[in-house]
Amino acid sequence: MDDESRTATAHLLLDTEKFEDMAIDLSEFARWNYFEMEKAVKECFATLLNVTRDEDELVGNVLNRFERDCSNTPSENMVIKTTLAELIIRHPIEVKDQFARIKRELERFDIHKVGQDLTEFEKKDLSLRIGERLGLNGPLDNTRFDDKNQI
């Protein structure tokens, strides 16, 4: 087996391992996996960051790319908006109006609205990420998790 074939086989095995590690989703509807969605937003942002000079346009394009996903479920909307808020903060981007709208959405979000869309771990992670973006020292105030599912 040549080096190229070995590399292709190694990538296939890694992809298979990632697939096997994914949580089983019993929903009858097609939807994003929590971490897949976060990764997709980061990849889209990185791609657009390299080709877009206007910062408002950059954020607008990311939101346009995920517009349908944001309207699917509250959980998809919040994963997208939280990830985008993290990226705006991490990069020296001045988009005060758009960031203010995203922040207001994060402030109004009730983690209980996601229902079974996210696992308890994902709910806790999202709540902590939102809390950090809002300057809280922990998860959102309206967050409670099942004791048996806590980490």
Residue, then its C-alpha position, 0 to 999 in steps of 0.5 A: m500500500d502506498d503512502e497516499s492509500r495509507t493516508a486515505t485509509a487513516h482518514l476513513l478510519l478517523d471519520t468512522e470513529k467520529f461517526e461511531d462516537m456521535a450520540i444516537d438521535l431518535s428524532e424523526f426529523a433531520r437536524w444538526n448535531y450540536f457540535e456539528m453545528e458549532k463547527a459549521v458556523k466556525e468554518c463558515f465564519a473563517t471562510l468569510l473572514n478571509v474574503t469579506r472586508d466589511e465586518d457587518e457584511l461578514v456577520g450578515n453573511v454568516l446569519n444569512r447562511f444559517e437563516r433557515d437553521c435559526s428558524n428550525t428550532p430554538s436550540e439550533n438558533m441559540v447554538i448558531k447565535t452563541t457561536l457567532a457571538e463567541l467569534i465576534i468577541r474573539h476577533p477584533i470585529e466592530v459590529k455593535d448593532q448586530f452584536a447587540r441584537i444577538k446579545r438581546e436574544l441570548e438574554r431572553f433565551d430560556i434553555h427549557k425551550v429546547g426540550q429534547d433537542l439537546t442532551e443534558f450535557e449539550k444544554k449545560d454546555l450551551s447554558l455555560r457558553i451563553g452565560e460567559r457571553l453575557g458576563l455571568n459567572g456560570p450558566l444562565d439563571n433559568t437553568r436547571f438540569d436533572d441531577k442524574n444527568q449532571i456532569 
